[in-house]
Amino acid sequence: MTDNRLVQNPRVAVLGTGKMGSAIATRLAAAGFEVTVWNRTRARAEALGLGRVADTPAGAVRATDVVVSSLTGAAAVLTAYLGPGGALSAGNGKHFVEMSTAGPDLVASLAAQVAAAGGTLVDAPIVGAPTAVRAGQAAILVSGLDENVAAADPVLNTLGTVRHVGALGSAARLKLVANSMLADVILAATELQVAGERSGLAPDDVFWILQRMAPMLAARHDGIVDDRHEPVLFALRDLRKDLDLALPLFERAAVRTPMTARARRLVAIATSRYGDLDITAVERPYRHLHPALG
């Protein structure tokens, strides 16, 4: 039976040490949590140089209280939880916090598996770049039963500002709304940046006014103005994946989202050539007059 008592200083396992998982583990270790990390490629977990590195997800979970998963998509999450040496084989009594952007369908499927293993689950996707996570300034969307959210609170509050948004799966849906908004804004900004420059305006003047209208652009000056898309804060291929999750969700709700549907098409054009670059690389088809822009 799962113990839902709040653990003030829980031992934490972090499954996945990509950009976001690494930021989560680094932040928690710096805050004094006892952290165990696992990654499919062990060397990436070892490179962090913190906590204990486990050979399997189950090995990471056994001696911990709260298990954070931050992986690249639904298939990776299911493999980490249910595959050979999967986390749920050691899941009895554990509090699982799914922080990947893998969509609400994955959360619903995972919930039954976690419960059968004797654990609890909340979904808690992050809005913000890894740099914000390391600084404890991210926005954390969390959904699930109140007592399960409470068990994860010490971990989540260390990463940023937490907003409890309802029943399990609500946070995953809201994250897709957030990333759809990001796609719409970044495409509008890059389109108008190029349009402003080619109408005779100074690039920094165009960006200055765009940033005034959308302050979240501040961190992306180098990409939008100078065509420099590294370091990567959020890869184009990942934005494409999120839009591919979001549009079917909106369609099932019988909502028409033509702007976001067009954003998905434009992101797909850019991803075909620049998928490993930051999302600001959506400006390149505009600068090179890609015929598919219409």
N, C-alpha and C positions, 0 to 999 in steps of 0.2 A: 504493500500500500504506500502511495506517495505521501511524504511528509511535506505539507505546505507551509510549515513555519518559516518565517522570514529569517534568513541567515544574513547577519550583518556583514560578515567578511567571508563570502563564499569562495571556495576553490573553483576556479573556472577553467574549462577546456574550450579552446578555440579551434574549430574545424575549418580549415582553409586559411592559407597565409598568402593570398594574393594581395593586391593593393589595399583593399578594405580590411581583410582579415588581419593583415600585418599591422595596420593602424590600430585596430581594436586591441590586439594582443599587446602592442607597445604601450598604449594608453593605460590598460588595466595593470600591467606590470609596474609602470611608473607610479601608479596610485597605490601600490602595495598589495595587490591581489596575488595570490599564488596561482600561476598560470601554467597550463600544459597545452602544447600546440601540436597539431597534426596537419600535414599536407600530403596530397597524393605523391608529390615529388618531395621526398624527405629533405633534400638539400636546401630547398627554399625555406622550410621551417627552421632548419639548423642555422641558416644565415641570419635569422633574427637575433640569435644570441641571447635568448631569454627563456626562463622556465625550463620545463622538461619537454623533450620532443618524443612523441609516441610513434610507434610503428603502424598502428591502426587506429581508426576512430574509437573502437571499443577500448583500446589501451589508454586513450586520452580521457575517456569518460569515467573509467572505473573509480578513480580516486578523487573525483570532483563533485561539486554540488550543482553548478550551473553549466550548461553546455551551450555555447554560442556557435552557430554555423553561419559562415559567410562564404558562399560558393558561387560558381559562375552561372548556374541555371538549374532547372528542375532535375535533369538527369544526374548531375553531380551531387545534388542534395540527396536524392534517393539512393544513390550508390553509397554515399557516406553513412547514411542511416541504416540501410537495409542490406547492403552488399556483404561480401565476406569480411569478417572482422568489423561489421558495421556497428555504429554507435548504440543502436537499440538492443543489441545483444547484451549490453551492460546498462540498459536504460532504467531499470527499476529504481524508483525513488529519485530520479534526476529531473531537473527543471531545464527543459530545452527552449532555447531562444533562437528562432529561425530568422536571420537577418539578411538573407539573400534577396535579390529581386527576381523571384521565380514565379510570381503570380498566385492568385487566390486558389486556383484549382489544386496546385501543389500543396498549399497549406491544408486544405480540406482533406486531401488524400493522406497526408502525413499525420494528421491529428488522430485518426483511428489507430494507426500503427503505433504511435507514441503511447496512447492510452492502453493499448493491449500489452505493451511492454512495461507498464507500471509507472510511466513518467507523465509529466505535464508539458504542455506546449503553449507558447505565445509566439506570435509573429511580430517582428520589430524591425522593419526595414529602416535604413538610414537615409536621410535627406541631407546631403552635404558631401564634400570631397574628403579624402583621407586626411588631408591637412587639418580640416575642422575636427575630425575625430581625435586626432592626436592632441589637439588643444582642448578637448572636452567641450567643443562648441557646436557639435552637430545637432540636427533636429532628429529625434527618434520617434517614429510612429509605432505605437504598440497596441495590439488588440488581443483579447482573450479574457478568461475569467479573472475577476479582481484579485483573487487569492494567488493565482498563478503569476499575474503581473507583479504583485507585491514581492513574490519570491525572486523575481528578476530585477527589481528596482535598484538594489545597490550597484549592480553592474551597469544597467542602462543609464542611471543618473551620472555615472562617472564619464560616460561618453558624450553627454550633452543634455539638451532640454527634451524631456519626455512628454509626449501627448498620448493619452489613452483614448483611442478613437472607437471603441465598441467591441462587438463580438469578434471572435477569432476569424481572421481573413479580411477584416475591415482595413487593417493597416496595409496589407498587400494591395488591396484595391486602391487605397489612397496614394500609395507610392506610384502606381501606374498613372494616376491623375497628375501627380507632381512631375514625373518624367515626360509625360505628354506635353505639359506646359513648358518644360525646359526645351523640348524639341521645337515647339511653336515659336518660342521667344528667340532661340539661337538662330533659327532660320530667318525670321523677320529681321534680326539685327544684321546678319551677314548680307542679306539681300540689300538692305538699305545702306549699309556701309559702302558696298561696291557702287550702288546707284549714286550715293552722295559724292563719292570721289570722282566718278566719271562725269558728273555734272559740273565739275570744276572746284569742288570744295576740298580743303585740306583734310587729310585722313584723320588727324587727331581732333579736329573740330567736329567732324561727323561722329566719331566715337564718343566724344565728350557729351554730345546731346543725346545720343542713344543710351549712354550709361545713366544720364539724368532720368531718362524715362524708365529704365530697367536696371536698377543698381546691381543686380546679380551679375551683370556683365563685367564688373570691375576686374575680376580675376582672369578675364579672358582677352585682355587688350592685345597681348602679343600674338595670339592666334588670329583674331579678327582683323587687326590692322597690319601686322607685320608678317603674316603667313608663317608663323612659327608655332607648331602644334605639339611640341614636346617641352617639358615633361607632360605626360598624359594625365589629366585629372579625371577624365571620364572618356573611355574609348568609344569611337563611333559605332563599332560593332556591337557594343553593349547597349547603346541607345537604340540601335536597330532592333535588337532582341526585345527590349522593353516595349517598343511600339508594336511589335508583333504580338505581344501579350495583351497590350491595352486595347487595340482596335476590336478584337473579338469580344472582349469584355463589354465594351460600349455597345457593340452590335447586339449582343444578347439582351442588353437592357433596352433595346429598341430606341437608342439615342443616335441621332445623326451628328457626326463629327467630321465634316468635310475638310476643315482646316487641318486637323490632326492626321487625317487620311492622306492629304497632300504632303504633309510633313514626313510621313513614313516613306512616301515615294521618293522624296528629295533626299532623305537620309540614306535610303537604299542606293541611290545613284552615287553618292559620295562614298558610302561604305565599300562599294565594289572595287574602289581603287585605294582608299585611304582608311580602311577599317581599323587599323591598329593605331591611328593617330587620335588626338583629342577631338571632341565633337566640333571644335571650331573649324576643323577641316571641311565642314560643309560649305565654307566660303569658296573653296577651290573651283567647283563647277561654275559658280557665278563669275569668277575672275577669268575663267577659260572658256566661257560661253558654251558650256556643254549643251549639245542639241536637245537632250532629253528634258531640259528645263522648260521647253515650249515657248 
